[in-house]
Amino acid sequence: MPSMELFLEQPQEAQDALIPPNAKVFTIEAGSTLGWYRIASRGCAIGIDSFGTSGQKDQVLQHLGFDFNTILQKVQSKLRQ
């Protein structure tokens, strides 16, 4: 989404045309999920809400739950609900 602010300024009908109300919406952000909860379905904003972790990239991403397999499991779990 290029601009969440512009999207949220649109009339509800325009927002619903782009993201149908019954759609399962996921956001994946290599940063804070703050704000994405306005767009994502409940529990479907995936990101990193902490800082200060250091180490090898793959190990840090896995520790933070932001590696491919963990994200895939989260998405599959939410889709089954």
PDB file as gemmi writes it, atoms N, CA and C in Angstrom:
CRYST1    1.000    1.000    1.000  90.00  90.00  90.00 P 1                      
ATOM      1  N   MET A   1       0.862  -1.161   0.000  1.00  0.00           N  
ATOM      2  CA  MET A   1       0.000   0.000   0.000  1.00  0.00           C  
ATOM      3  C   MET A   1       0.913   1.229   0.000  1.00  0.00           C  
ATOM      4  N   PRO A   2       0.873   2.016  -1.055  1.00  0.00           N  
ATOM      5  CA  PRO A   2       1.762   3.176  -1.136  1.00  0.00           C  
ATOM      6  C   PRO A   2       1.556   4.197  -0.028  1.00  0.00           C  
ATOM      7  N   SER A   3       0.302   4.459   0.364  1.00  0.00           N  
ATOM      8  CA  SER A   3       0.038   5.448   1.408  1.00  0.00           C  
ATOM      9  C   SER A   3      -1.196   5.037   2.204  1.00  0.00           C  
ATOM     10  N   MET A   4      -0.959   4.584   3.425  1.00  0.00           N  
ATOM     11  CA  MET A   4      -2.078   4.213   4.285  1.00  0.00           C  
ATOM     12  C   MET A   4      -2.930   5.447   4.597  1.00  0.00           C  
ATOM     13  N   GLU A   5      -2.262   6.580   4.770  1.00  0.00           N  
ATOM     14  CA  GLU A   5      -2.988   7.808   5.101  1.00  0.00           C  
ATOM     15  C   GLU A   5      -3.981   8.180   4.011  1.00  0.00           C  
ATOM     16  N   LEU A   6      -3.534   8.134   2.754  1.00  0.00           N  
ATOM     17  CA  LEU A   6      -4.443   8.462   1.644  1.00  0.00           C  
ATOM     18  C   LEU A   6      -5.562   7.435   1.531  1.00  0.00           C  
ATOM     19  N   PHE A   7      -5.246   6.176   1.733  1.00  0.00           N  
ATOM     20  CA  PHE A   7      -6.263   5.128   1.685  1.00  0.00           C  
ATOM     21  C   PHE A   7      -7.345   5.392   2.726  1.00  0.00           C  
ATOM     22  N   LEU A   8      -6.922   5.700   3.959  1.00  0.00           N  
ATOM     23  CA  LEU A   8      -7.885   5.906   5.046  1.00  0.00           C  
ATOM     24  C   LEU A   8      -8.687   7.197   4.898  1.00  0.00           C  
ATOM     25  N   GLU A   9      -8.204   8.128   4.083  1.00  0.00           N  
ATOM     26  CA  GLU A   9      -8.947   9.364   3.816  1.00  0.00           C  
ATOM     27  C   GLU A   9     -10.074   9.151   2.804  1.00  0.00           C  
ATOM     28  N   GLN A  10     -10.047   8.029   2.082  1.00  0.00           N  
ATOM     29  CA  GLN A  10     -11.059   7.760   1.068  1.00  0.00           C  
ATOM     30  C   GLN A  10     -12.383   7.382   1.720  1.00  0.00           C  
ATOM     31  N   PRO A  11     -13.496   7.622   1.030  1.00  0.00           N  
ATOM     32  CA  PRO A  11     -14.791   7.185   1.559  1.00  0.00           C  
ATOM     33  C   PRO A  11     -14.785   5.668   1.771  1.00  0.00           C  
ATOM     34  N   GLN A  12     -15.589   5.213   2.708  1.00  0.00           N  
ATOM     35  CA  GLN A  12     -15.638   3.788   3.025  1.00  0.00           C  
ATOM     36  C   GLN A  12     -15.937   2.940   1.804  1.00  0.00           C  
ATOM     37  N   GLU A  13     -16.773   3.441   0.896  1.00  0.00           N  
ATOM     38  CA  GLU A  13     -17.106   2.690  -0.309  1.00  0.00           C  
ATOM     39  C   GLU A  13     -15.860   2.443  -1.162  1.00  0.00           C  
ATOM     40  N   ALA A  14     -14.989   3.430  -1.264  1.00  0.00           N  
ATOM     41  CA  ALA A  14     -13.761   3.283  -2.047  1.00  0.00           C  
ATOM     42  C   ALA A  14     -12.806   2.302  -1.363  1.00  0.00           C  
ATOM     43  N   GLN A  15     -12.715   2.383  -0.040  1.00  0.00           N  
ATOM     44  CA  GLN A  15     -11.877   1.441   0.699  1.00  0.00           C  
ATOM     45  C   GLN A  15     -12.385   0.011   0.504  1.00  0.00           C  
ATOM     46  N   ASP A  16     -13.701  -0.153   0.594  1.00  0.00           N  
ATOM     47  CA  ASP A  16     -14.297  -1.481   0.433  1.00  0.00           C  
ATOM     48  C   ASP A  16     -14.126  -2.020  -0.979  1.00  0.00           C  
ATOM     49  N   ALA A  17     -14.046  -1.139  -1.976  1.00  0.00           N  
ATOM     50  CA  ALA A  17     -13.829  -1.581  -3.350  1.00  0.00           C  
ATOM     51  C   ALA A  17     -12.418  -2.151  -3.517  1.00  0.00           C  
ATOM     52  N   LEU A  18     -11.471  -1.599  -2.787  1.00  0.00           N  
ATOM     53  CA  LEU A  18     -10.095  -2.088  -2.862  1.00  0.00           C  
ATOM     54  C   LEU A  18      -9.858  -3.285  -1.953  1.00  0.00           C  
ATOM     55  N   ILE A  19     -10.418  -3.232  -0.748  1.00  0.00           N  
ATOM     56  CA  ILE A  19     -10.283  -4.329   0.216  1.00  0.00           C  
ATOM     57  C   ILE A  19     -11.687  -4.687   0.694  1.00  0.00           C  
ATOM     58  N   PRO A  20     -12.278  -5.719   0.125  1.00  0.00           N  
ATOM     59  CA  PRO A  20     -13.634  -6.096   0.526  1.00  0.00           C  
ATOM     60  C   PRO A  20     -13.712  -6.361   2.044  1.00  0.00           C  
ATOM     61  N   PRO A  21     -14.806  -5.964   2.670  1.00  0.00           N  
ATOM     62  CA  PRO A  21     -14.937  -6.098   4.122  1.00  0.00           C  
ATOM     63  C   PRO A  21     -14.749  -7.524   4.641  1.00  0.00           C  
ATOM     64  N   ASN A  22     -15.065  -8.530   3.849  1.00  0.00           N  
ATOM     65  CA  ASN A  22     -14.948  -9.907   4.315  1.00  0.00           C  
ATOM     66  C   ASN A  22     -13.607 -10.548   3.951  1.00  0.00           C  
ATOM     67  N   ALA A  23     -12.691  -9.774   3.361  1.00  0.00           N  
ATOM     68  CA  ALA A  23     -11.382 -10.311   2.961  1.00  0.00           C  
ATOM     69  C   ALA A  23     -10.495 -10.496   4.187  1.00  0.00           C  
ATOM     70  N   LYS A  24      -9.678 -11.527   4.163  1.00  0.00           N  
ATOM     71  CA  LYS A  24      -8.663 -11.739   5.196  1.00  0.00           C  
ATOM     72  C   LYS A  24      -7.442 -10.957   4.724  1.00  0.00           C  
ATOM     73  N   VAL A  25      -7.077  -9.928   5.475  1.00  0.00           N  
ATOM     74  CA  VAL A  25      -5.993  -9.039   5.069  1.00  0.00           C  
ATOM     75  C   VAL A  25      -4.781  -9.238   5.973  1.00  0.00           C  
ATOM     76  N   PHE A  26      -3.648  -9.549   5.358  1.00  0.00           N  
ATOM     77  CA  PHE A  26      -2.385  -9.704   6.075  1.00  0.00           C  
ATOM     78  C   PHE A  26      -1.481  -8.533   5.724  1.00  0.00           C  
ATOM     79  N   THR A  27      -0.720  -8.071   6.686  1.00  0.00           N  
ATOM     80  CA  THR A  27       0.351  -7.126   6.415  1.00  0.00           C  
ATOM     81  C   THR A  27       1.634  -7.747   6.940  1.00  0.00           C  
ATOM     82  N   ILE A  28       2.694  -7.595   6.190  1.00  0.00           N  
ATOM     83  CA  ILE A  28       4.002  -8.112   6.581  1.00  0.00           C  
ATOM     84  C   ILE A  28       4.977  -6.955   6.457  1.00  0.00           C  
ATOM     85  N   GLU A  29       5.505  -6.526   7.587  1.00  0.00           N  
ATOM     86  CA  GLU A  29       6.342  -5.335   7.659  1.00  0.00           C  
ATOM     87  C   GLU A  29       7.614  -5.672   8.417  1.00  0.00           C  
ATOM     88  N   ALA A  30       8.769  -5.430   7.799  1.00  0.00           N  
ATOM     89  CA  ALA A  30      10.050  -5.657   8.475  1.00  0.00           C  
ATOM     90  C   ALA A  30      10.328  -4.472   9.397  1.00  0.00           C  
ATOM     91  N   GLY A  31       9.382  -4.226  10.255  1.00  0.00           N  
ATOM     92  CA  GLY A  31       9.436  -3.128  11.214  1.00  0.00           C  
ATOM     93  C   GLY A  31       8.191  -3.216  12.073  1.00  0.00           C  
ATOM     94  N   SER A  32       7.870  -2.139  12.720  1.00  0.00           N  
ATOM     95  CA  SER A  32       6.742  -2.106  13.644  1.00  0.00           C  
ATOM     96  C   SER A  32       5.404  -2.342  12.938  1.00  0.00           C  
ATOM     97  N   THR A  33       4.541  -3.092  13.606  1.00  0.00           N  
ATOM     98  CA  THR A  33       3.189  -3.310  13.081  1.00  0.00           C  
ATOM     99  C   THR A  33       2.247  -2.175  13.471  1.00  0.00           C  
ATOM    100  N   LEU A  34       2.745  -1.235  14.261  1.00  0.00           N  
ATOM    101  CA  LEU A  34       1.923  -0.106  14.698  1.00  0.00           C  
ATOM    102  C   LEU A  34       1.313   0.579  13.479  1.00  0.00           C  
ATOM    103  N   GLY A  35       0.049   0.748  13.491  1.00  0.00           N  
ATOM    104  CA  GLY A  35      -0.653   1.371  12.374  1.00  0.00           C  
ATOM    105  C   GLY A  35      -1.236   0.368  11.398  1.00  0.00           C  
ATOM    106  N   TRP A  36      -0.542  -0.743  11.164  1.00  0.00           N  
ATOM    107  CA  TRP A  36      -1.047  -1.740  10.230  1.00  0.00           C  
ATOM    108  C   TRP A  36      -2.287  -2.438  10.755  1.00  0.00           C  
ATOM    109  N   TYR A  37      -2.513  -2.367  12.067  1.00  0.00           N  
ATOM    110  CA  TYR A  37      -3.728  -2.971  12.626  1.00  0.00           C  
ATOM    111  C   TYR A  37      -4.986  -2.292  12.091  1.00  0.00           C  
ATOM    112  N   ARG A  38      -4.833  -1.110  11.538  1.00  0.00           N  
ATOM    113  CA  ARG A  38      -5.976  -0.408  10.955  1.00  0.00           C  
ATOM    114  C   ARG A  38      -6.401  -1.044   9.642  1.00  0.00           C  
ATOM    115  N   ILE A  39      -5.488  -1.774   9.003  1.00  0.00           N  
ATOM    116  CA  ILE A  39      -5.742  -2.381   7.704  1.00  0.00           C  
ATOM    117  C   ILE A  39      -5.881  -3.897   7.816  1.00  0.00           C  
ATOM    118  N   ALA A  40      -5.002  -4.519   8.591  1.00  0.00           N  
ATOM    119  CA  ALA A  40      -4.935  -5.981   8.676  1.00  0.00           C  
ATOM    120  C   ALA A  40      -6.125  -6.549   9.441  1.00  0.00           C  
ATOM    121  N   SER A  41      -6.484  -7.761   9.084  1.00  0.00           N  
ATOM    122  CA  SER A  41      -7.489  -8.496   9.849  1.00  0.00           C  
ATOM    123  C   SER A  41      -6.924  -8.760  11.242  1.00  0.00           C  
ATOM    124  N   ARG A  42      -7.807  -9.053  12.178  1.00  0.00           N  
ATOM    125  CA  ARG A  42      -7.377  -9.269  13.563  1.00  0.00           C  
ATOM    126  C   ARG A  42      -6.312 -10.369  13.648  1.00  0.00           C  
ATOM    127  N   GLY A  43      -5.171 -10.019  14.240  1.00  0.00           N  
ATOM    128  CA  GLY A  43      -4.084 -10.968  14.403  1.00  0.00           C  
ATOM    129  C   GLY A  43      -3.272 -11.228  13.153  1.00  0.00           C  
ATOM    130  N   CYS A  44      -3.489 -10.445  12.096  1.00  0.00           N  
ATOM    131  CA  CYS A  44      -2.826 -10.707  10.823  1.00  0.00           C  
ATOM    132  C   CYS A  44      -1.788  -9.650  10.455  1.00  0.00           C  
ATOM    133  N   ALA A  45      -1.447  -8.777  11.396  1.00  0.00           N  
ATOM    134  CA  ALA A  45      -0.366  -7.815  11.172  1.00  0.00           C  
ATOM    135  C   ALA A  45       0.916  -8.479  11.656  1.00  0.00           C  
ATOM    136  N   ILE A  46       1.792  -8.802  10.721  1.00  0.00           N  
ATOM    137  CA  ILE A  46       3.026  -9.519  11.036  1.00  0.00           C  
ATOM    138  C   ILE A  46       4.185  -8.552  10.875  1.00  0.00           C  
ATOM    139  N   GLY A  47       5.000  -8.448  11.912  1.00  0.00           N  
ATOM    140  CA  GLY A  47       6.139  -7.542  11.857  1.00  0.00           C  
ATOM    141  C   GLY A  47       7.064  -7.766  13.030  1.00  0.00           C  
ATOM    142  N   ILE A  48       7.916  -6.781  13.249  1.00  0.00           N  
ATOM    143  CA  ILE A  48       8.896  -6.841  14.328  1.00  0.00           C  
ATOM    144  C   ILE A  48       8.626  -5.676  15.264  1.00  0.00           C  
ATOM    145  N   ASP A  49       8.114  -5.980  16.444  1.00  0.00           N  
ATOM    146  CA  ASP A  49       7.751  -4.938  17.400  1.00  0.00           C  
ATOM    147  C   ASP A  49       8.752  -4.829  18.550  1.00  0.00           C  
ATOM    148  N   SER A  50       9.988  -5.179  18.266  1.00  0.00           N  
ATOM    149  CA  SER A  50      11.044  -5.029  19.268  1.00  0.00           C  
ATOM    150  C   SER A  50      12.297  -4.535  18.556  1.00  0.00           C  
ATOM    151  N   PHE A  51      13.304  -4.173  19.336  1.00  0.00           N  
ATOM    152  CA  PHE A  51      14.543  -3.726  18.727  1.00  0.00           C  
ATOM    153  C   PHE A  51      15.700  -4.110  19.645  1.00  0.00           C  
ATOM    154  N   GLY A  52      16.886  -3.979  19.129  1.00  0.00           N  
ATOM    155  CA  GLY A  52      18.069  -4.217  19.932  1.00  0.00           C  
ATOM    156  C   GLY A  52      18.615  -5.629  19.849  1.00  0.00           C  
ATOM    157  N   THR A  53      18.057  -6.470  18.997  1.00  0.00           N  
ATOM    158  CA  THR A  53      18.570  -7.825  18.839  1.00  0.00           C  
ATOM    159  C   THR A  53      19.710  -7.788  17.831  1.00  0.00           C  
ATOM    160  N   SER A  54      20.792  -8.462  18.162  1.00  0.00           N  
ATOM    161  CA  SER A  54      21.899  -8.508  17.217  1.00  0.00           C  
ATOM    162  C   SER A  54      22.365  -9.948  17.045  1.00  0.00           C  
ATOM    163  N   GLY A  55      23.018 -10.185  15.935  1.00  0.00           N  
ATOM    164  CA  GLY A  55      23.508 -11.515  15.622  1.00  0.00           C  
ATOM    165  C   GLY A  55      23.477 -11.740  14.135  1.00  0.00           C  
ATOM    166  N   GLN A  56      23.615 -12.989  13.730  1.00  0.00           N  
ATOM    167  CA  GLN A  56      23.548 -13.340  12.324  1.00  0.00           C  
ATOM    168  C   GLN A  56      22.116 -13.155  11.833  1.00  0.00           C  
ATOM    169  N   LYS A  57      21.979 -12.622  10.640  1.00  0.00           N  
ATOM    170  CA  LYS A  57      20.660 -12.256  10.101  1.00  0.00           C  
ATOM    171  C   LYS A  57      19.636 -13.379  10.238  1.00  0.00           C  
ATOM    172  N   ASP A  58      19.939 -14.554   9.751  1.00  0.00           N  
ATOM    173  CA  ASP A  58      18.969 -15.656   9.775  1.00  0.00           C  
ATOM    174  C   ASP A  58      18.573 -16.037  11.197  1.00  0.00           C  
ATOM    175  N   GLN A  59      19.519 -16.018  12.113  1.00  0.00           N  
ATOM    176  CA  GLN A  59      19.232 -16.355  13.509  1.00  0.00           C  
ATOM    177  C   GLN A  59      18.372 -15.284  14.167  1.00  0.00           C  
ATOM    178  N   VAL A  60      18.668 -14.026  13.877  1.00  0.00           N  
ATOM    179  CA  VAL A  60      17.881 -12.926  14.442  1.00  0.00           C  
ATOM    180  C   VAL A  60      16.452 -12.972  13.909  1.00  0.00           C  
ATOM    181  N   LEU A  61      16.292 -13.173  12.609  1.00  0.00           N  
ATOM    182  CA  LEU A  61      14.948 -13.233  12.033  1.00  0.00           C  
ATOM    183  C   LEU A  61      14.148 -14.387  12.619  1.00  0.00           C  
ATOM    184  N   GLN A  62      14.788 -15.533  12.799  1.00  0.00           N  
ATOM    185  CA  GLN A  62      14.091 -16.664  13.401  1.00  0.00           C  
ATOM    186  C   GLN A  62      13.731 -16.369  14.851  1.00  0.00           C  
ATOM    187  N   HIS A  63      14.647 -15.776  15.590  1.00  0.00           N  
ATOM    188  CA  HIS A  63      14.386 -15.410  16.988  1.00  0.00           C  
ATOM    189  C   HIS A  63      13.194 -14.454  17.095  1.00  0.00           C  
ATOM    190  N   LEU A  64      13.101 -13.536  16.139  1.00  0.00           N  
ATOM    191  CA  LEU A  64      12.019 -12.538  16.144  1.00  0.00           C  
ATOM    192  C   LEU A  64      10.728 -13.065  15.519  1.00  0.00           C  
ATOM    193  N   GLY A  65      10.756 -14.289  14.991  1.00  0.00           N  
ATOM    194  CA  GLY A  65       9.569 -14.843  14.349  1.00  0.00           C  
ATOM    195  C   GLY A  65       9.287 -14.213  13.010  1.00  0.00           C  
ATOM    196  N   PHE A  66      10.335 -13.736  12.351  1.00  0.00           N  
ATOM    197  CA  PHE A  66      10.161 -13.056  11.075  1.00  0.00           C  
ATOM    198  C   PHE A  66      10.885 -13.782   9.945  1.00  0.00           C  
ATOM    199  N   ASP A  67      11.113 -15.062  10.116  1.00  0.00           N  
ATOM    200  CA  ASP A  67      11.700 -15.865   9.054  1.00  0.00           C  
ATOM    201  C   ASP A  67      10.566 -16.450   8.198  1.00  0.00           C  
ATOM    202  N   PHE A  68      10.911 -16.930   7.005  1.00  0.00           N  
ATOM    203  CA  PHE A  68       9.918 -17.400   6.054  1.00  0.00           C  
ATOM    204  C   PHE A  68       8.995 -18.453   6.656  1.00  0.00           C  
ATOM    205  N   ASN A  69       9.568 -19.477   7.279  1.00  0.00           N  
ATOM    206  CA  ASN A  69       8.747 -20.577   7.787  1.00  0.00           C  
ATOM    207  C   ASN A  69       7.790 -20.136   8.888  1.00  0.00           C  
ATOM    208  N   THR A  70       8.238 -19.268   9.780  1.00  0.00           N  
ATOM    209  CA  THR A  70       7.363 -18.791  10.852  1.00  0.00           C  
ATOM    210  C   THR A  70       6.235 -17.938  10.293  1.00  0.00           C  
ATOM    211  N   ILE A  71       6.553 -17.060   9.343  1.00  0.00           N  
ATOM    212  CA  ILE A  71       5.512 -16.233   8.721  1.00  0.00           C  
ATOM    213  C   ILE A  71       4.525 -17.130   7.983  1.00  0.00           C  
ATOM    214  N   LEU A  72       5.013 -18.109   7.248  1.00  0.00           N  
ATOM    215  CA  LEU A  72       4.144 -19.038   6.528  1.00  0.00           C  
ATOM    216  C   LEU A  72       3.204 -19.756   7.491  1.00  0.00           C  
ATOM    217  N   GLN A  73       3.719 -20.224   8.609  1.00  0.00           N  
ATOM    218  CA  GLN A  73       2.891 -20.909   9.605  1.00  0.00           C  
ATOM    219  C   GLN A  73       1.822 -19.975  10.172  1.00  0.00           C  
ATOM    220  N   LYS A  74       2.185 -18.717  10.442  1.00  0.00           N  
ATOM    221  CA  LYS A  74       1.211 -17.745  10.966  1.00  0.00           C  
ATOM    222  C   LYS A  74       0.086 -17.517   9.959  1.00  0.00           C  
ATOM    223  N   VAL A  75       0.467 -17.328   8.698  1.00  0.00           N  
ATOM    224  CA  VAL A  75      -0.534 -17.072   7.655  1.00  0.00           C  
ATOM    225  C   VAL A  75      -1.433 -18.296   7.476  1.00  0.00           C  
ATOM    226  N   GLN A  76      -0.840 -19.475   7.370  1.00  0.00           N  
ATOM    227  CA  GLN A  76      -1.648 -20.690   7.201  1.00  0.00           C  
ATOM    228  C   GLN A  76      -2.583 -20.891   8.381  1.00  0.00           C  
ATOM    229  N   SER A  77      -2.109 -20.635   9.597  1.00  0.00           N  
ATOM    230  CA  SER A  77      -2.948 -20.800  10.783  1.00  0.00           C  
ATOM    231  C   SER A  77      -4.147 -19.855  10.744  1.00  0.00           C  
ATOM    232  N   LYS A  78      -3.909 -18.591  10.366  1.00  0.00           N  
ATOM    233  CA  LYS A  78      -5.006 -17.618  10.300  1.00  0.00           C  
ATOM    234  C   LYS A  78      -5.980 -17.961   9.178  1.00  0.00           C  
ATOM    235  N   LEU A  79      -5.483 -18.496   8.079  1.00  0.00           N  
ATOM    236  CA  LEU A  79      -6.377 -18.852   6.972  1.00  0.00           C  
ATOM    237  C   LEU A  79      -7.276 -20.030   7.338  1.00  0.00           C  
ATOM    238  N   ARG A  80      -6.813 -20.904   8.206  1.00  0.00           N  
ATOM    239  CA  ARG A  80      -7.632 -22.049   8.647  1.00  0.00           C  
ATOM    240  C   ARG A  80      -8.721 -21.635   9.627  1.00  0.00           C  
ATOM    241  N   GLN A  81      -8.579 -20.481  10.236  1.00  0.00           N  
ATOM    242  CA  GLN A  81      -9.573 -20.041  11.236  1.00  0.00           C  
ATOM    243  C   GLN A  81     -10.841 -19.562  10.577  1.00  0.00           C  
TER     244      GLN A  81                                                      
END                                                                             
